[in-house]
Amino acid sequence: MSDRKTIDTAYAAAGVNIDLADTLKHGLREKVEKTLRREVLGAIGGFGGLFELDLKKHKRPVLVSSVDGVGTKLRIAVALNKHGTVGQCLVNHCVNDIAVLGAEPLYFLDYVGMGRLQTRVFDELIAGMTKACVAAGCALIGGETAQMPGMYSTGDYDLVGCIVGVVEKDKLIDGSRIEPGDVIVGLASTGLHTNGYSLARQILFAQMRVRLDDYTSVLGCTFGEELLKVHRSYWPVIKKVRDGTLHGVAHITGGGFYDNIPRVLPEKCTAVIRPETWDVLPIFKLLQDGAGVSDDEMFRVFNMGIGMVLVVAPKSVAVVQAAATRSRIKSYVVGEIRKGKAEVVIE
């Protein structure tokens, strides 16, 4: 039988540090303990995370799940060697994706793939995810950290998350209640969030020739700071108004307005969006002017300053906007539902 030390040394020489991975995993319990809910069973680090659904609390529970990543925003994090905000972005993006259905986030799992395990990067990612999970009331119950030399260039990594939430079946927000005459309320984004970074990087760095540490008064910060702004969570708003107030909700992510809003539109309902009704953030104007991108493409790629849209009856607009104000999120009446095809029209 081969000596374990010899095996470990050979594996380390191939680029995989098992001892470092074990050390980091042993410290995980303390890092994520504050995210755990009473329904979590067992210890962190097992083969599977355990979560006991409270069937006394839920009469007809529907589990809602989603998986997503951060995309090429990671290129900015790697270039600046700042990784905490992308950890928050990952969780918040996933929370938003199930919140559109009215689902309360229950638990979250992450996947981190690296060429070589880097302690500082790992710790910052976990700290960011933990911070966002605590804010959402979501337990971080497990994940996978994969060391794959040869798959990733030095310093690069990938980051993916999976979330599970729950909603009562009769309280699902699925868009079926949307009808002509409804009002569309937009909730402000912090910036690009986690979408459109491939185009943004092309415009900024290849065409405009800016650098991440360049400061611009247009943005009031450096380009790096702007591009690493945290993807906002809208769960604080939705949980206040999800009991019958919301007819439909769309998270404005990849595909922008044109591809995301139709996902919740019934047949014969057109969403009319009026861009002049909200403050389009400076970063989007800078990107459009920098490369002469058409309005249609901007609204298909980016969120343009609106990270989520809520479709409500006219009588509910004040209630929804009050909930947004209490959550310190700007809101705007950005459009309406008209009779027509299930599509988006930008007026």
C-alpha positions in Angstrom: 0.0 0.0 0.0 1.3 3.4 -0.9 2.2 5.9 1.8 -0.5 8.6 2.2 2.1 11.4 2.5 3.6 10.3 -0.9 0.1 10.4 -2.5 -0.7 13.8 -1.0 2.7 15.1 -2.2 2.1 13.8 -5.7 -1.5 15.3 -5.8 -0.2 18.7 -4.6 2.5 18.6 -7.3 -0.4 18.1 -9.8 -2.0 21.3 -8.4 -4.5 19.9 -5.9 -4.0 20.7 -2.2 -6.1 18.3 -0.2 -4.8 19.5 3.2 -5.6 23.1 2.5 -9.1 22.2 1.3 -9.7 20.2 4.5 -8.5 23.1 6.6 -10.8 25.5 4.9 -13.8 23.2 5.1 -13.2 22.6 8.8 -13.6 26.3 9.4 -16.8 26.6 7.4 -19.2 25.7 10.3 -18.2 28.8 12.2 -18.4 31.0 9.1 -21.9 30.0 8.0 -23.4 29.1 11.4 -25.2 32.5 11.6 -27.1 31.7 8.4 -28.6 28.4 9.7 -32.4 28.2 10.4 -34.0 25.9 13.0 -35.1 23.5 10.1 -31.4 22.7 9.3 -30.3 19.3 10.5 -26.9 17.8 10.7 -23.5 19.4 10.3 -22.0 21.4 7.5 -19.6 19.3 5.4 -21.6 16.1 5.0 -22.4 14.4 1.7 -25.8 16.2 1.6 -27.4 19.2 3.4 -30.4 18.4 5.5 -33.5 20.6 5.8 -36.7 19.6 7.5 -39.7 21.5 6.0 -42.1 22.6 8.7 -45.4 21.1 7.6 -47.3 22.7 10.5 -46.4 26.1 9.0 -47.3 25.2 5.4 -50.6 23.7 4.3 -49.9 23.1 0.6 -46.2 23.9 0.2 -44.7 24.2 -3.2 -40.9 24.1 -3.4 -39.3 26.5 -5.8 -35.7 26.0 -6.9 -33.3 27.9 -9.1 -29.6 27.8 -10.1 -27.5 30.6 -11.5 -24.0 32.1 -11.7 -22.4 35.4 -11.7 -21.1 35.4 -15.3 -18.2 37.4 -16.5 -18.5 39.8 -13.6 -16.0 37.4 -12.1 -13.4 38.8 -14.5 -13.7 42.1 -12.7 -13.4 40.5 -9.3 -10.3 38.6 -10.4 -8.7 41.6 -11.9 -9.2 43.7 -8.8 -8.7 40.8 -6.4 -11.9 41.7 -4.6 -14.3 38.8 -4.2 -16.8 39.5 -1.5 -19.4 41.4 -3.6 -19.7 38.7 -6.2 -20.5 36.2 -3.4 -23.4 38.6 -2.4 -24.4 38.9 -6.0 -24.7 35.2 -6.4 -27.1 34.8 -3.5 -29.2 37.8 -4.2 -29.6 36.9 -7.9 -30.9 33.4 -6.9 -33.1 34.9 -4.1 -34.7 37.2 -6.7 -35.3 34.4 -9.2 -37.5 32.5 -6.7 -39.0 35.7 -5.1 -40.7 36.5 -8.4 -43.0 33.5 -7.6 -43.6 34.6 -4.1 -41.2 32.0 -2.6 -39.5 32.5 0.8 -35.8 31.5 0.4 -35.1 28.4 2.6 -31.6 27.2 1.8 -28.7 27.8 -0.5 -25.8 25.7 -1.8 -22.7 27.0 -3.7 -20.2 25.6 -6.2 -16.7 27.1 -6.4 -14.4 25.8 -9.1 -10.7 26.9 -9.1 -7.5 26.0 -10.8 -5.7 26.3 -7.5 -7.4 26.8 -4.2 -6.7 30.3 -2.8 -7.5 30.8 0.9 -8.2 34.6 0.6 -10.4 34.2 -2.4 -12.3 31.4 -0.8 -12.8 33.2 2.5 -14.0 36.4 0.7 -16.5 34.4 -1.4 -17.9 32.6 1.7 -18.1 35.9 3.6 -20.1 37.5 0.8 -22.5 34.6 0.4 -22.9 34.4 4.2 -23.7 38.1 4.4 -26.4 37.8 1.7 -27.9 34.7 3.2 -28.3 36.3 6.6 -30.0 39.3 5.0 -32.4 37.0 3.2 -33.0 34.6 6.1 -31.7 31.8 3.9 -29.5 29.0 5.3 -26.2 28.2 3.6 -26.2 24.5 4.2 -23.5 23.1 1.8 -21.7 23.3 -1.4 -18.7 22.1 -3.4 -15.2 23.5 -3.7 -13.5 21.9 -6.7 -9.8 22.2 -7.5 -9.3 21.6 -11.2 -5.8 22.6 -12.4 -5.8 22.8 -16.2 -9.5 23.7 -16.4 -9.0 27.3 -15.1 -6.2 29.8 -15.7 -4.2 30.9 -12.7 -6.3 33.1 -10.5 -9.6 32.3 -12.3 -12.6 30.6 -10.8 -16.2 29.9 -11.4 -19.1 30.5 -9.0 -22.5 29.0 -9.1 -25.4 28.8 -6.6 -28.5 26.8 -6.1 -31.4 27.9 -4.0 -34.6 26.3 -2.7 -37.6 28.2 -1.4 -41.2 27.6 -0.5 -44.6 29.2 -1.3 -48.2 28.1 -0.5 -49.7 26.8 -3.7 -52.7 29.2 -3.6 -50.3 32.1 -3.2 -48.0 31.4 -6.2 -47.3 34.6 -8.2 -47.4 33.2 -11.8 -48.7 36.1 -13.9 -52.1 34.5 -14.5 -53.8 37.4 -12.7 -52.3 40.0 -15.0 -54.9 41.9 -17.1 -55.1 45.0 -19.3 -55.2 48.1 -17.1 -52.7 46.8 -14.6 -49.8 49.1 -13.7 -46.1 48.2 -13.9 -43.9 49.3 -11.0 -40.2 49.2 -11.5 -37.7 48.8 -8.6 -34.3 50.5 -9.0 -31.2 48.5 -9.6 -27.7 49.3 -8.3 -26.1 49.1 -11.7 -25.4 46.2 -14.1 -26.2 43.6 -11.4 -24.9 40.4 -12.9 -25.8 40.7 -16.6 -24.4 42.2 -19.7 -20.8 42.2 -18.5 -19.4 40.6 -21.7 -20.7 43.6 -23.7 -19.8 46.1 -21.0 -16.2 44.9 -20.8 -15.9 45.0 -24.6 -17.2 48.6 -24.7 -15.2 49.9 -21.7 -11.9 48.2 -22.1 -11.6 47.4 -25.9 -13.4 50.4 -27.4 -13.2 53.2 -24.8 -9.8 52.0 -23.4 -10.6 52.8 -19.8 -9.0 51.1 -16.8 -10.6 49.6 -13.8 -8.9 52.1 -11.5 -9.8 55.1 -13.6 -12.1 57.5 -11.7 -14.9 59.3 -13.6 -17.1 62.1 -12.3 -19.9 60.7 -14.5 -20.2 57.7 -12.2 -18.8 59.3 -9.0 -16.4 56.4 -8.5 -13.8 54.2 -10.4 -15.0 51.9 -13.2 -14.0 49.0 -11.0 -16.1 50.1 -8.1 -19.1 50.6 -10.4 -18.7 47.2 -12.0 -18.5 45.4 -8.6 -21.6 47.0 -7.1 -23.8 44.3 -5.5 -26.7 42.8 -7.3 -29.7 44.1 -5.2 -32.0 41.7 -3.5 -35.7 42.6 -3.8 -37.0 40.0 -1.4 -37.4 42.7 1.4 -40.1 44.4 -0.9 -41.8 41.3 -2.2 -42.3 39.6 1.1 -44.2 42.6 2.3 -46.7 42.5 -0.6 -46.8 38.9 -1.8 -50.2 38.0 -0.2 -52.5 38.8 -3.1 -51.2 42.2 -4.1 -48.8 41.2 -6.9 -50.3 40.0 -10.2 -46.9 39.2 -11.7 -43.2 39.8 -11.1 -40.2 39.7 -13.4 -36.5 39.8 -12.5 -34.7 41.9 -15.2 -31.6 39.8 -15.8 -30.1 38.3 -18.9 -32.4 39.2 -21.8 -33.3 42.5 -20.3 -36.9 43.8 -20.6 -37.7 42.1 -23.9 -37.0 38.5 -22.8 -37.9 38.6 -19.1 -41.2 40.3 -18.8 -43.0 38.1 -21.4 -42.2 35.1 -19.1 -45.0 36.2 -16.8 -47.4 37.7 -19.4 -50.7 35.9 -20.2 -51.8 35.7 -23.8 -53.4 38.9 -25.1 -51.5 41.1 -22.7 -48.8 43.5 -23.8 -46.4 45.2 -21.4 -45.8 48.8 -22.4 -42.6 50.3 -20.9 -41.9 54.1 -20.8 -38.1 54.7 -20.2 -38.6 58.4 -19.4 -40.4 57.5 -16.2 -37.3 56.6 -14.3 -33.7 57.6 -13.8 -31.6 55.6 -16.2 -28.3 55.1 -14.4 -25.2 56.9 -15.7 -23.4 53.6 -16.4 -25.9 52.7 -19.0 -25.8 56.1 -20.8 -22.0 55.9 -20.7 -22.0 52.4 -22.3 -24.5 53.3 -25.0 -22.8 56.5 -25.9 -19.4 54.8 -25.8 -20.3 52.3 -28.5 -23.4 53.7 -30.2 -25.5 50.8 -29.1 -29.2 51.0 -30.2 -32.0 51.5 -27.7 -33.4 48.1 -28.5 -30.2 46.3 -27.8 -29.6 48.2 -24.6 -33.1 47.1 -23.3 -32.4 43.5 -24.4 -29.0 43.2 -22.7 -29.2 45.5 -19.6 -31.6 46.3 -16.9 -31.2 50.0 -17.6 -31.6 50.9 -13.9 -34.7 48.7 -13.2 -33.8 45.4 -11.6 -37.3 44.1 -11.1 -40.8 44.9 -12.3 -44.1 44.3 -10.3 -47.4 44.1 -12.1 -50.3 45.3 -9.9 -53.8 46.6 -10.0 -54.0 50.5 -10.1 -55.4 50.5 -6.5 -52.3 48.7 -5.2 -49.6 51.0 -6.6 -49.3 53.1 -3.5 -49.0 50.0 -1.3 -46.2 48.6 -3.4 -44.3 51.8 -3.6 -44.7 52.3 0.2 -43.2 48.8 0.7 -40.3 49.8 -1.6 -39.7 53.0 0.3 -39.6 51.1 3.6 -37.0 48.8 2.1 -35.0 51.9 1.0 -35.4 51.0 -2.7 -36.5 53.6 -5.2 -39.6 52.7 -7.2 -41.3 54.1 -10.3 -44.5 53.6 -12.3 -42.8 52.6 -15.5 -45.6 51.4 -17.7 -48.9 49.5 -18.0 -50.5 46.4 -19.4 -52.6 46.7 -22.6 -54.6 44.2 -24.6 -52.4 42.7 -27.3 -49.7 40.1 -27.9 -47.7 38.7 -25.0 -44.7 41.0 -25.6 -42.9 44.1 -24.5 -43.2 47.4 -26.2 -40.8 50.2 -25.3 -42.4 53.6 -26.0 
